[in-house]
Amino acid sequence: MFIKKIEKESLLKPLLTVIGIVERKQTLPILSNVLIEKTGGEIRFTSTDLEIQITTTIICNDEDSKSLSITVGAKKFHEILRILPEQSIISIESNENKIEIKTKNSKFRLQTLPFQDFPKLSNQLQNPIKIKLSQKKLRKLFLSIQFAMAQQDVRYYLNGALLIIEKNRLKVVATDGHRLAYNEIDIDENYERQDIILPRKAIIELCKLLGDNNESIEIEISPQQVKACFSGITLITKVIDGKFPDYKRVIPKYINQLIINRIQIQQALQRVALLSNEKFRGVRFVLTEKKLTVISSNSEQEEAQEEIETSYHAEAIDIGFNIHYLIDVLNNIEGDEITFSFGDPNSSLLITTEKNPEFSYVVMPMRI
């Protein structure tokens, strides 16, 4: 017997923790599997894609102290557990290259692969910087920039976020070449400056796994690898080797400013987005004295328009943007009021918020 009489929920929760980085189609079949290791009264779950590794451990009240290890298809195992009735009691037997999952009325037999072939990431943490902060603080920091990361860009260094530790500040930057998000928070100790690029998948997983609470997370950072430990979870990730763009040159300073209610502009953009061009997703901002007009149109000559009364009294501006770049940031920042800062119709837009003065979001204009 591999695992004897354990509740479905006790297995499902750790499996959900590690399954986010597993993909069905892999060049190495074993990367589609989860490694399950039972040692005495503990069961450890591990997944990897060769770049990131996630491990979590649960306690099981099993009198059998024999150590056993298997790897099984992560997605299939998850689907079986998910669809079983609530409070199901499960037993798992391992036999050669198969496991048998049994409940009172159900039985499933799955293929396994040798656990010795599972490619765990080696420890490359050489004299790492160690920082500790609350999960809530780090989660909010990552959520404020993660939407601006590139996806599968040939400029591989954009497929992640720049992390900067400098003195008692932790700074993060993400850009896809069309927009840039920047934020920073204070940390308890002073450190020498270190810059690393965390992969996109690591940022996304941390946003999902971190709790919205004051429990701590400890992060070890080295030039080759980052390790994060929190809530019984250990996430190890390689870093991206490359030179991140100089973000300071991108963040502008403008005189023309529009202070506006975040929910009001967010809802206006969501409405005009319904008739924006499906390919280019353009929206026009026409700023005049005390009025902002938001306009979208599509190839079928349909148009949507919203007018918002404002306190704006600087020069008139007619400028276009990708509407989703604007909605993304409005969905991910806090505060009742935000500030749009403009240059000219060919210049980028800077979005800031009074609630978080460290945050900056830059969007390049587009012709409509």
TIKEGU-264135 format. One record per residue (C-alpha): residue number from 1; residue in three letters; x, y, z. Coordinates in Angstrom, 3 decimals, always signed. Each point is the difference from the previous one (the first is absolute). Last residue first. Layout:
<atoms>
ATOM   k   r        x        y        z
ATOM NUM Ala        X        Y        Z
...
</atoms>
This chain:
<atoms>
ATOM   k   r        x        y        z
ATOM 368 Ile   -6.045  +55.400  -34.934
ATOM 367 Arg   +3.717   +0.527   +0.546
ATOM 366 Met   +1.393   -1.520   +3.176
ATOM 365 Pro   +1.419   +1.501   +3.179
ATOM 364 Met   +2.472   -1.791   +2.318
ATOM 363 Val   -1.291   -0.825   +3.472
ATOM 362 Val   +1.954   +0.706   +3.213
ATOM 361 Tyr   -1.070   -1.190   +3.434
ATOM 360 Ser   +1.558   +1.364   +3.194
ATOM 359 Phe   -0.452   -1.113   +3.623
ATOM 358 Glu   +2.031   +1.554   +2.816
ATOM 357 Pro   -2.775   +2.489   +0.884
ATOM 356 Asn   -2.390   -2.819   +0.989
ATOM 355 Lys   -3.282   +1.527   +1.184
ATOM 354 Glu   +0.619   +3.120   -2.128
ATOM 353 Thr   +0.016   -2.040   -3.184
ATOM 352 Thr   +2.114   +0.284   -3.131
ATOM 351 Ile   -0.579   -0.458   -3.724
ATOM 350 Leu   +2.505   +1.398   -2.510
ATOM 349 Leu   -1.047   +0.219   -3.655
ATOM 348 Ser   +2.624   -0.173   -2.759
ATOM 347 Ser   +0.705   +2.765   -2.489
ATOM 346 Asn   -1.159   +0.470   -3.580
ATOM 345 Pro   -3.196   +1.885   +0.878
ATOM 344 Asp   +1.997   +2.325   +2.323
ATOM 343 Gly   +1.050   -0.494   +3.618
ATOM 342 Phe   -2.690   -1.432   +2.237
ATOM 341 Ser   -0.338   -0.970   +3.666
ATOM 340 Phe   -3.031   -2.078   +1.021
ATOM 339 Thr   -0.516   +0.075   +3.778
ATOM 338 Ile   -2.057   -2.503   +1.962
ATOM 337 Glu   -2.746   +0.435   +2.564
ATOM 336 Asp   -1.904   -2.549   +2.067
ATOM 335 Gly   +3.001   -2.142   +0.870
ATOM 334 Glu   +1.290   -3.421   -0.923
ATOM 333 Ile   +1.705   -1.360   -3.094
ATOM 332 Asn   -0.549   -3.226   -1.935
ATOM 331 Asn   -3.202   +0.434   -1.992
ATOM 330 Leu   +0.922   +3.570   -0.987
ATOM 329 Val   +3.364   -1.273   -1.264
ATOM 328 Asp   -1.517   -2.616   -2.269
ATOM 327 Ile   -2.774   +2.334   -1.238
ATOM 326 Leu   +2.604   +2.433   -1.344
ATOM 325 Tyr   +2.075   -2.587   -1.854
ATOM 324 His   -3.263   -1.491   -1.233
ATOM 323 Ile   -0.976   +3.261   -1.694
ATOM 322 Asn   +3.139   +0.195   -2.120
ATOM 321 Phe   +0.558   +3.741   -0.114
ATOM 320 Gly   -0.832   +3.103   -2.078
ATOM 319 Ile   +0.531   +3.724   +0.584
ATOM 318 Asp   -1.898   +3.262   -0.535
ATOM 317 Ile   +1.240   +2.642   +2.457
ATOM 316 Ala   -1.262   +3.474   +0.947
ATOM 315 Glu   +2.327   +2.105   +2.152
ATOM 314 Ala   -0.565   +0.176   +3.776
ATOM 313 His   -3.283   +0.528   +1.841
ATOM 312 Tyr   -1.086   -3.467   +1.153
ATOM 311 Ser   -2.570   +0.054   +2.827
ATOM 310 Thr   -1.931   -2.851   -1.597
ATOM 309 Glu   -3.417   -0.834   -1.470
ATOM 308 Ile   +0.025   -3.362   -1.759
ATOM 307 Glu   -1.352   -0.637   -3.494
ATOM 306 Glu   -0.261   -3.516   -1.398
ATOM 305 Gln   -0.059   -0.991   -3.680
ATOM 304 Ala   -0.511   -3.246   -1.881
ATOM 303 Glu   +0.280   -0.377   -3.764
ATOM 302 Glu   -0.936   -2.425   -2.762
ATOM 301 Gln   +1.611   +0.466   -3.403
ATOM 300 Glu   +0.194   -3.780   -0.556
ATOM 299 Ser   +3.804   +0.200   +0.336
ATOM 298 Asn   -0.325   +1.144   +3.618
ATOM 297 Ser   -0.399   +3.144   +2.076
ATOM 296 Ser   +0.965   +1.250   +3.453
ATOM 295 Ile   -0.345   +3.424   +1.639
ATOM 294 Val   +0.655   +1.330   +3.509
ATOM 293 Thr   -0.860   +3.691   +0.445
ATOM 292 Leu   +1.577   +1.755   +2.974
ATOM 291 Lys   -1.423   +3.375   +1.035
ATOM 290 Lys   +0.929   +2.950   +2.219
ATOM 289 Glu   +1.781   +1.863   -2.831
ATOM 288 Thr   +0.815   -2.565   -2.681
ATOM 287 Leu   +1.443   -3.492   +0.033
ATOM 286 Val   -0.803   -2.375   -2.857
ATOM 285 Phe   +1.163   -3.488   +0.987
ATOM 284 Arg   -0.295   -2.410   -2.896
ATOM 283 Val   -0.236   -3.791   +0.373
ATOM 282 Gly   +1.691   -2.697   -2.063
ATOM 281 Arg   -0.434   -3.758   +0.322
ATOM 280 Phe   +2.163   -0.683   -3.082
ATOM 279 Lys   -1.518   -3.304   -1.158
ATOM 278 Glu   -3.520   +0.024   +1.448
ATOM 277 Asn   -0.506   +3.699   -0.769
ATOM 276 Ser   -1.865   +1.510   +2.941
ATOM 275 Leu   -3.780   -0.335   +0.243
ATOM 274 Leu   -0.324   -1.772   +3.363
ATOM 273 Ala   +3.102   +1.800   +1.284
ATOM 272 Val   -2.141   +3.168   +0.257
ATOM 271 Arg   -1.828   -1.510   +2.974
ATOM 270 Gln   +3.035   -1.384   +1.821
ATOM 269 Leu   +1.775   +3.338   -0.503
ATOM 268 Ala   -2.844   +1.913   +1.631
ATOM 267 Gln   -0.082   -2.478   +2.885
ATOM 266 Gln   +3.711   +0.461   +0.697
ATOM 265 Ile   -0.221   +3.777   -0.396
ATOM 264 Gln   -2.696   +0.241   +2.682
ATOM 263 Ile   +1.565   -2.642   +2.259
ATOM 262 Arg   +3.343   +1.833   +0.074
ATOM 261 Asn   -1.416   +3.475   +0.680
ATOM 260 Ile   +2.060   +2.532   -1.930
ATOM 259 Ile   +2.945   +2.350   +0.453
ATOM 258 Leu   +1.225   +1.252   -3.396
ATOM 257 Gln   +3.504   +1.381   -0.225
ATOM 256 Asn   +1.919   +2.027   -2.575
ATOM 255 Ile   +3.431   +0.783   +1.520
ATOM 254 Tyr   +1.756   -3.246   -0.924
ATOM 253 Lys   +2.857   -2.033   +1.450
ATOM 252 Pro   +0.833   -3.191   -1.879
ATOM 251 Ile   +0.730   -3.601   +1.063
ATOM 250 Val   +1.848   -1.594   -2.950
ATOM 249 Arg   +3.524   +1.175   +0.815
ATOM 248 Lys   -0.292   -1.456   +3.515
ATOM 247 Tyr   -0.945   -3.414   -1.421
ATOM 246 Asp   +3.429   -0.626   -1.509
ATOM 245 Pro   -0.768   -3.198   -1.910
ATOM 244 Phe   +0.777   -3.373   +1.686
ATOM 243 Lys   +3.322   -1.633   -0.829
ATOM 242 Gly   -0.125   -3.783   -0.240
ATOM 241 Asp   +0.215   -3.293   +1.883
ATOM 240 Ile   -3.495   -0.855   +1.161
ATOM 239 Val   -0.060   -1.402   +3.544
ATOM 238 Lys   -0.503   -3.650   +0.927
ATOM 237 Thr   -2.855   -0.678   +2.340
ATOM 236 Ile   -0.537   -1.768   +3.309
ATOM 235 Leu   -3.390   +0.048   +1.724
ATOM 234 Thr   -0.303   -1.581   +3.459
ATOM 233 Ile   -3.467   -0.251   +1.551
ATOM 232 Gly   -0.811   -0.727   +3.653
ATOM 231 Ser   -1.639   +3.424   +0.394
ATOM 230 Phe   +3.021   +1.850   -1.423
ATOM 229 Cys   +3.469   -0.713   -1.418
ATOM 228 Ala   +1.306   +1.794   -3.122
ATOM 227 Lys   +3.231   -1.009   -1.747
ATOM 226 Val   +1.641   +2.025   -2.763
ATOM 225 Gln   +2.741   -1.245   -2.329
ATOM 224 Gln   +2.984   +1.018   -2.104
ATOM 223 Pro   +1.023   +3.467   +1.264
ATOM 222 Ser   -1.121   -0.824   +3.566
ATOM 221 Ile   -3.173   +0.792   +1.925
ATOM 220 Glu   -1.407   -1.826   +3.029
ATOM 219 Ile   -3.579   +1.012   +0.795
ATOM 218 Glu   -1.761   -0.551   +3.321
ATOM 217 Ile   -3.770   +0.450   +0.045
ATOM 216 Ser   -1.837   +1.105   +3.113
ATOM 215 Glu   -3.623   -0.278   +1.035
ATOM 214 Asn   -1.665   +3.412   -0.128
ATOM 213 Asn   -2.869   -1.077   -2.234
ATOM 212 Asp   -1.229   +0.025   -3.585
ATOM 211 Gly   +1.727   -3.319   -0.577
ATOM 210 Leu   +2.628   -0.682   -2.630
ATOM 209 Leu   -0.779   -2.904   -2.331
ATOM 208 Lys   -1.655   +1.715   -2.960
ATOM 207 Cys   +2.249   +3.096   -0.185
ATOM 206 Leu   +2.992   -2.286   +0.618
ATOM 205 Glu   -1.030   -2.155   -2.956
ATOM 204 Ile   -0.292   +3.005   -2.323
ATOM 203 Ile   +3.402   +1.369   +1.062
ATOM 202 Ala   +1.688   -3.388   -0.485
ATOM 201 Lys   -1.648   -0.432   -3.416
ATOM 200 Arg   +1.231   +3.406   -1.167
ATOM 199 Pro   +3.612   -0.803   +0.805
ATOM 198 Leu   +1.785   +2.098   +2.685
ATOM 197 Ile   +2.648   +2.406   -1.321
ATOM 196 Ile   +2.719   +0.827   +2.540
ATOM 195 Asp   +1.585   +3.206   +1.295
ATOM 194 Gln   +2.001   +0.247   +3.240
ATOM 193 Arg   +0.893   +3.119   +1.948
ATOM 192 Glu   +1.604   -0.511   +3.404
ATOM 191 Tyr   -2.566   -0.543   +2.697
ATOM 190 Asn   -1.580   +1.986   +2.829
ATOM 189 Glu   -2.579   -1.724   +2.212
ATOM 188 Asp   -3.753   +0.112   +0.613
ATOM 187 Ile   -1.352   +0.345   -3.521
ATOM 186 Asp   -1.664   +3.035   -1.614
ATOM 185 Ile   -2.158   -0.285   -3.096
ATOM 184 Glu   +0.383   +0.734   -3.698
ATOM 183 Asn   -2.067   +0.203   -3.174
ATOM 182 Tyr   +0.510   +0.303   -3.733
ATOM 181 Ala   -2.215   -0.942   -2.953
ATOM 180 Leu   +1.053   +0.483   -3.638
ATOM 179 Arg   -1.934   +0.057   -3.253
ATOM 178 His   +0.605   -0.717   -3.677
ATOM 177 Gly   +3.389   -1.767   +0.313
ATOM 176 Asp   -1.429   -2.861   +2.062
ATOM 175 Thr   +1.010   +1.528   +3.325
ATOM 174 Ala   +0.279   -1.009   +3.654
ATOM 173 Val   +1.852   +1.698   +2.877
ATOM 172 Val   +0.312   -0.928   +3.672
ATOM 171 Lys   +1.760   +1.814   +2.853
ATOM 170 Leu   +0.841   -1.226   +3.504
ATOM 169 Arg   +1.382   +2.793   +2.172
ATOM 168 Asn   +2.093   -0.025   +3.184
ATOM 167 Lys   +3.376   +0.448   -1.739
ATOM 166 Glu   -0.611   -1.125   -3.581
ATOM 165 Ile   -1.649   -3.275   -0.982
ATOM 164 Ile   -1.141   +0.197   -3.616
ATOM 163 Leu   -2.307   -2.566   -1.597
ATOM 162 Leu   -0.581   +0.272   -3.756
ATOM 161 Ala   -3.096   -1.834   -1.176
ATOM 160 Gly   -0.446   -2.803   -2.510
ATOM 159 Asn   -0.174   -0.683   -3.716
ATOM 158 Leu   +1.766   +3.304   -0.804
ATOM 157 Tyr   +3.456   -1.627   +0.272
ATOM 156 Tyr   -0.998   -2.422   -2.783
ATOM 155 Arg   -0.076   +2.729   -2.652
ATOM 154 Val   -1.602   -2.499   -2.374
ATOM 153 Asp   -3.163   +0.651   +2.015
ATOM 152 Gln   -1.876   -3.068   +1.244
ATOM 151 Gln   -2.282   +2.097   +2.228
ATOM 150 Ala   +1.172   +3.433   +1.148
ATOM 149 Met   -0.619   +1.215   +3.556
ATOM 148 Ala   -2.392   +2.938   +0.466
ATOM 147 Phe   -2.701   -2.035   +1.802
ATOM 146 Gln   +2.466   -0.945   +2.755
ATOM 145 Ile   +0.573   +3.588   +1.215
ATOM 144 Ser   -2.440   +0.776   +2.855
ATOM 143 Leu   -0.642   -3.687   +0.688
ATOM 142 Phe   +3.691   -0.459   +0.888
ATOM 141 Leu   -0.019   +2.724   +2.661
ATOM 140 Lys   -3.371   -1.049   +1.399
ATOM 139 Arg   +1.290   -3.566   +0.394
ATOM 138 Leu   +3.194   +1.209   +1.667
ATOM 137 Lys   -1.869   +2.028   +2.619
ATOM 136 Lys   -2.607   -2.689   +0.657
ATOM 135 Gln   +2.648   -2.692   +0.443
ATOM 134 Ser   +1.696   +2.043   +2.710
ATOM 133 Leu   +3.725   +0.640   -0.199
ATOM 132 Lys   +3.313   -1.827   +0.381
ATOM 131 Ile   +3.161   +0.542   -2.024
ATOM 130 Lys   +2.992   -2.246   -0.447
ATOM 129 Ile   +2.782   +0.939   -2.431
ATOM 128 Pro   +1.589   -3.196   -1.261
ATOM 127 Asn   +3.562   -1.216   +0.621
ATOM 126 Gln   -0.156   -2.448   -2.954
ATOM 125 Leu   -3.509   -1.331   -0.590
ATOM 124 Gln   +0.477   -2.462   -2.853
ATOM 123 Asn   -1.814   -2.967   +1.581
ATOM 122 Ser   -0.825   -2.548   -2.700
ATOM 121 Leu   -3.479   -0.054   -1.494
ATOM 120 Lys   -1.705   -3.396   +0.243
ATOM 119 Pro   -0.148   -1.980   -3.233
ATOM 118 Phe   -2.257   -3.022   +0.690
ATOM 117 Asp   +1.791   -3.020   -1.452
ATOM 116 Gln   +0.438   -1.725   +3.387
ATOM 115 Phe   -3.781   +0.208   +0.455
ATOM 114 Pro   -0.413   -2.539   -2.793
ATOM 113 Leu   -3.161   +0.756   -2.019
ATOM 112 Thr   -3.556   -0.829   +1.037
ATOM 111 Gln   -3.050   -1.201   -1.916
ATOM 110 Leu   -3.415   +0.409   +1.615
ATOM 109 Arg   -2.639   -2.453   +1.248
ATOM 108 Phe   -3.249   +1.417   +1.333
ATOM 107 Lys   -2.499   -1.592   +2.413
ATOM 106 Ser   -3.298   +1.341   +1.249
ATOM 105 Asn   -2.723   -1.023   +2.481
ATOM 104 Lys   +1.639   +0.179   +3.444
ATOM 103 Thr   +3.061   +1.798   -1.327
ATOM 102 Lys   +3.040   -1.409   -1.765
ATOM 101 Ile   +2.899   +1.458   -1.973
ATOM 100 Glu   +2.207   -2.688   -1.540
ATOM  99 Ile   +3.529   +0.898   -0.987
ATOM  98 Lys   +1.944   -1.385   -2.935
ATOM  97 Asn   +3.592   -0.711   -1.075
ATOM  96 Glu   +0.781   -2.696   +2.617
ATOM  95 Asn   -2.962   -0.020   +2.411
ATOM  94 Ser   -0.791   +3.036   +2.126
ATOM  93 Glu   -3.219   +0.016   +2.030
ATOM  92 Ile   -1.952   +3.130   +0.820
ATOM  91 Ser   -2.840   +0.228   +2.516
ATOM  90 Ile   -2.599   +2.754   -0.040
ATOM  89 Ile   -2.804   +1.029   +2.347
ATOM  88 Ser   -2.530   +2.205   -1.805
ATOM  87 Gln   -1.079   +3.017   +2.040
ATOM  86 Glu   -1.498   +1.655   -3.100
ATOM  85 Pro   -0.744   -2.332   -2.930
ATOM  84 Leu   +2.813   -0.642   -2.524
ATOM  83 Ile   +0.221   +2.450   -2.914
ATOM  82 Arg   +2.930   +2.030   +1.301
ATOM  81 Leu   +2.042   -3.031   +1.054
ATOM  80 Ile   -0.243   -1.602   -3.435
ATOM  79 Glu   +0.665   +3.292   -1.791
ATOM  78 His   +3.097   +0.659   +2.141
ATOM  77 Phe   +1.452   -3.450   -0.648
ATOM  76 Lys   -0.584   +0.471   -3.725
ATOM  75 Lys   +1.654   +3.450   +0.031
ATOM  74 Ala   +3.034   -1.097   +2.033
ATOM  73 Gly   +0.817   -3.216   -1.859
ATOM  72 Val   +1.705   -2.135   +2.653
ATOM  71 Thr   +3.450   -0.147   +1.558
ATOM  70 Ile   +0.642   -2.367   +2.898
ATOM  69 Ser   +1.991   -0.112   +3.243
ATOM  68 Leu   -0.163   -2.227   +3.098
ATOM  67 Ser   +1.466   +0.166   +3.516
ATOM  66 Lys   -1.295   -2.595   +2.479
ATOM  65 Ser   -1.291   +1.478   +3.271
ATOM  64 Asp   -3.393   -1.723   -0.210
ATOM  63 Glu   -2.082   +1.476   +2.832
ATOM  62 Asp   -1.546   +2.542   -2.351
ATOM  61 Asn   -1.467   +3.183   +1.439
ATOM  60 Cys   +0.937   +2.211   -2.941
ATOM  59 Ile   +1.775   +3.357   +0.271
ATOM  58 Ile   +0.261   +2.120   -3.131
ATOM  57 Thr   +2.979   +1.360   -1.931
ATOM  56 Thr   +0.399   +2.473   -2.863
ATOM  55 Thr   +2.525   +0.301   -2.810
ATOM  54 Ile   +0.083   +2.253   -3.075
ATOM  53 Gln   +2.808   -0.052   -2.576
ATOM  52 Ile   +0.584   +2.552   -2.747
ATOM  51 Glu   +2.244   -0.061   -3.080
ATOM  50 Leu   +0.149   -3.777   -0.623
ATOM  49 Asp   -3.833   -0.089   -0.261
ATOM  48 Thr   -0.354   -1.285   +3.563
ATOM  47 Ser   -2.450   -1.615   +2.413
ATOM  46 Thr   +0.438   -1.287   +3.558
ATOM  45 Phe   -2.426   -1.438   +2.577
ATOM  44 Arg   +1.243   -1.164   +3.428
ATOM  43 Ile   -1.929   -2.408   +2.220
ATOM  42 Glu   +0.942   -0.154   +3.681
ATOM  41 Gly   -0.801   -2.565   +2.724
ATOM  40 Gly   +2.911   -2.279   -0.797
ATOM  39 Thr   +1.527   +1.200   -3.254
ATOM  38 Lys   -2.361   +0.041   -2.961
ATOM  37 Glu   +1.241   +1.599   -3.218
ATOM  36 Ile   -2.351   +1.071   -2.790
ATOM  35 Leu   +1.647   +1.327   -3.180
ATOM  34 Val   -2.514   +1.631   -2.330
ATOM  33 Asn   -0.009   -0.999   -3.641
ATOM  32 Ser   -0.177   +1.976   -3.245
ATOM  31 Leu   +3.741   +0.639   +0.325
ATOM  30 Ile   +0.451   -3.801   -0.147
ATOM  29 Pro   -0.993   +0.022   -3.679
ATOM  28 Leu   +3.068   +2.087   -0.967
ATOM  27 Thr   -0.776   +2.220   -3.018
ATOM  26 Gln   -3.185   +0.930   +1.833
ATOM  25 Lys   -3.651   +0.163   -0.978
ATOM  24 Arg   -2.200   -0.136   +3.093
ATOM  23 Glu   +1.517   +3.049   +1.699
ATOM  22 Val   +0.902   +0.178   +3.687
ATOM  21 Ile   +0.823   +3.422   +1.484
ATOM  20 Gly   -3.384   +0.431   +1.724
ATOM  19 Ile   -0.069   -3.549   +1.407
ATOM  18 Val   +2.028   +0.655   +3.155
ATOM  17 Thr   -2.576   +1.642   +2.275
ATOM  16 Leu   -2.974   -1.816   -1.527
ATOM  15 Leu   +1.654   -3.300   +0.965
ATOM  14 Pro   +0.514   +1.281   +3.537
ATOM  13 Lys   -3.756   +0.742   +0.319
ATOM  12 Leu   -1.286   -3.136   -1.735
ATOM  11 Leu   +1.762   -2.510   +2.226
ATOM  10 Ser   -1.489   +1.083   +3.346
ATOM   9 Glu   -3.308   +0.785   -1.754
ATOM   8 Lys   -0.382   -3.643   -1.074
ATOM   7 Glu   +0.285   -1.227   +3.578
ATOM   6 Ile   +2.690   -2.589   +0.711
ATOM   5 Lys   -0.467   -3.722   +0.511
ATOM   4 Lys   +3.396   -1.580   -0.695
ATOM   3 Ile   +2.633   +1.457   -2.317
ATOM   2 Phe   +2.551   -2.267   -1.699
ATOM   1 Met   -1.398   -3.423   +1.012
</atoms>
